[in-house]
Amino acid sequence: MANPLPNEQEIYKKIKEENLTIHPLIWQLIEHHVNNDIHTINLIIGATVLDGKPLSEENAKKVLNHSKAIKDFLDKLWKLTNPRPENV
């Protein structure tokens, strides 16, 4: 991870100790949306940069669109699952 949280290890410890889980339907959404976009980004990068080719403007835009799709999905999921009243 590029920027771990300062207390990330404590968070993982608490998740394990308290046996916190994520509902399988939420995992299904995460796996589908995030994995599809990451897979597509990897294909674009792998077919260009890793083959010694420059990243075209068209492919750079595709990568940015897929990155934005991940962020938009996570924002939507957060709004639906965050119990705070201001997010309803």
C-alpha positions in Angstrom: 0.0 0.0 0.0 1.2 3.4 -0.9 -0.1 5.3 2.2 -1.0 3.0 5.1 -3.0 4.5 7.9 -0.9 5.3 11.0 -3.0 2.9 13.0 -3.6 0.3 10.3 -2.1 -2.6 12.2 -4.3 -1.9 15.1 -7.3 -1.8 12.8 -6.5 -5.3 11.4 -5.9 -6.6 14.9 -9.4 -5.3 16.0 -11.0 -6.8 12.9 -9.5 -10.2 13.7 -10.1 -10.0 17.5 -13.8 -8.9 17.1 -14.4 -11.2 14.1 -15.7 -8.3 12.1 -17.1 -9.3 8.7 -18.5 -7.9 5.6 -21.8 -9.2 4.2 -21.3 -11.5 1.2 -23.5 -9.3 -1.0 -21.2 -6.4 -0.4 -18.2 -8.6 -1.2 -19.9 -9.7 -4.4 -20.2 -6.0 -5.4 -16.6 -5.2 -4.5 -15.2 -8.2 -6.3 -17.2 -7.5 -9.4 -16.7 -3.7 -9.7 -13.2 -3.2 -8.3 -11.7 -6.4 -9.8 -13.1 -5.7 -13.2 -11.7 -2.2 -13.3 -8.3 -3.3 -11.9 -8.1 -6.1 -14.4 -8.8 -3.7 -17.3 -6.2 -1.2 -16.0 -3.7 -4.0 -15.8 -4.5 -5.1 -19.4 -4.1 -1.6 -20.7 -0.8 -1.0 -18.9 0.5 -4.5 -19.7 -0.2 -4.1 -23.4 1.7 -0.9 -23.5 4.3 0.1 -20.9 5.4 -3.4 -20.0 5.8 -4.1 -23.7 8.1 -1.1 -24.0 5.5 1.1 -25.7 4.6 4.5 -24.5 1.1 5.0 -23.0 -1.1 6.7 -25.5 -3.4 9.5 -24.6 -6.3 7.3 -25.4 -5.1 4.5 -23.1 -4.2 7.0 -20.3 -7.8 8.3 -20.5 -9.1 4.7 -20.2 -7.0 4.1 -17.1 -8.3 7.3 -15.6 -11.9 6.4 -16.4 -11.5 3.0 -14.8 -9.8 4.6 -11.7 -12.7 7.0 -11.4 -15.2 4.1 -11.8 -13.5 2.5 -8.7 -13.7 5.7 -6.7 -17.4 6.3 -7.8 -18.3 2.7 -6.8 -16.6 3.0 -3.4 -18.3 6.4 -2.8 -21.7 4.9 -3.6 -21.1 1.8 -1.4 -19.9 4.0 1.4 -23.1 6.2 1.3 -25.3 3.1 1.3 -23.5 1.3 4.1 -22.3 4.2 6.4 -24.7 4.4 9.4 -24.2 8.1 9.9 -27.4 10.1 9.4 -25.8 12.8 7.3 -25.1 10.1 4.6 -28.7 9.1 4.1 
